Amino acid sequence: MSTPDNIRELLNKRAEETSKDMIAWRHHLHRHPELSNREIKTSAFIANRLREMGLDEVKTGIAGHGVLGVLRGGLAGSGVALLRADIDALPVVDESGVDFASTVVDQDYPGGPFPVSHACGHDCHTAMLLGAMRILAEQRGSLPGTVLAVFQPAEEGAPYPEAGGAKAFIDTGVLDEFSPTAAFGMHVQPYPKGMVSLMSGVQFGASSMIRIVITGEQVHGSTPWMGTDPMPAVGAILTSIGQVYRSTDAFSPKTVSIGHIEDVGRFNVIGQSVTLWGTIRTLSDQVMEEVQGKVRDLVHGIAQAFGCSAEVEYAQPVPAVSNTEEWVTKLRPSLAEVVGEDNIFVPDPTLGYDDVSEFIVRFGGLYVGLGVQDTEFGDGQVQAVEGGRGVVPNHHPAFYADDKTLITGVKLHAHVAYNHLLSQRRPAEH
């Protein structure tokens, strides 16, 4: 009779033995990236691989192009482990230098054309979860519960005003019949190969898109007194929006950034309106609400002072990623089984975001980082290893990930799922 230790050994063994396929999947996905809410071929590729594994159900078309794989174990158990991977790419040129680099250009994406690449590593996430589902499916008879593989689209943010991402996936209700008892997410990062970042509390910030429209009255550039120019109001907003920091808690990190401006007109026409696009990031959902209020008051006040009107809209809200001490305690042993306790470290919080938070908030669970680069820790900082490719952050055109380290990610998914299912068994189910 197989014991839990036997099953864990088999999972590790098969992760190594089938790694060639997992790496090939990653290379295919990297060559063929697709932007948020456009992941048509990516979704089909995932669904085909899951069907080949003989999963009980493969559901597609969820919140756009999301995929849900359902694996029911052969043993009685009330646990339902949700493993999540994001599948979309970025409008970033691929300068990774690998022989499977992307040359894709999306001609039709709003605001494009854009070069497209997996500069955030979602190709790695997708391939690792596929690899984990393969080896878990092989041990189906020893699984005491259900494993859900969530392949989520549009994590990077759908183009306005489209909906998408984790919240849209959950809102479809596709997970309601399963009632997950834990969610687990993982992100490749420029930490040393095979090291896992884990912390209690807020690890990734809350995020909100800002859309500001300043409206005046269009007029010819030679007679500005006959209309109302929205540009001076826009200029005042750009130079004043940093004051929001001074009117909120100085010890709670936050940013308000305007990244894109659109106007309507030409060189000799004072246009009717100007639209500003930006983002707010905070380490607290409460501070997010406060900052949003301050920005709204600032924008309306400045617009009024210049005789204009203003519209302020917040879209695509994402809650902070926060691991509770309870879940860290529950799942840390599973991580240590794979990488060893000495290779788990506490990272610094960041104002980056990941909408895996929607799953963690809803179902409980854990979010971790997996180091995949030629780096090491020195003086408390991540630094390059001599002779390696160095530290290249996510979203950088040259972002890279070590293929062999992704085998560690496969094992992490599999061990977390298996151990969680074991922990959820009731006495009558043994």
NORFENBEL-V727358 format. One line per field, one symbol per residue. phi: phi as a letter, one per 40 degrees, with the letter a starting at -180 (. if undefined). burial: 1 if it has 9 or more other ideal C-beta (glycine too) atoms within 8 Angstrom, else 0. A space follows every 50 residues. Layout:
phi = ???
burial = ???
This chain:
phi = .cbdcccccccccccccbcdcdcccccccccbcbcdgbccccccccdccc cccgccabbbgcfhbcbbbbbcccbcaccbcbbbbcbcbbcbccbcgccb ccbcbccbcdgccbcbaccbgcccdcccccccccccccbdcbccibbbbb bccfcchccccccigcccccccgcccccfdbabbbabcaccddgcbcaac gcbbccbacbbbbbbbbcacccbcccbbcccdccdccccbcccddcbbdc cbdabbbcbabbbbiadbbcccabbbbaabbacacccdcccdcccccccc ccdccbgbbbbbbbbfcbcccbccdcccccbddcccdcbgdcbbbccccb ccbacddcccccbghabbbbcbbcbacafgbcbccdgccgcbcdgcdcda acdccccccdccdcccccccccccccdccc
burial = 00000011011101100110111011111111111111100111111011 10101001110111111111101010111111111111111101010000 11010100100101111111111111111111111110110111111111 11111111110001111111000010010111111111111111111110 01111111111111110110100100111110110111011001100100 01010101001010000011111111111111111011011101110111 01110101010101111111111000110111011101100011101010 10111111110010111111111110100001111001011101011011 110011111111111111111101100010
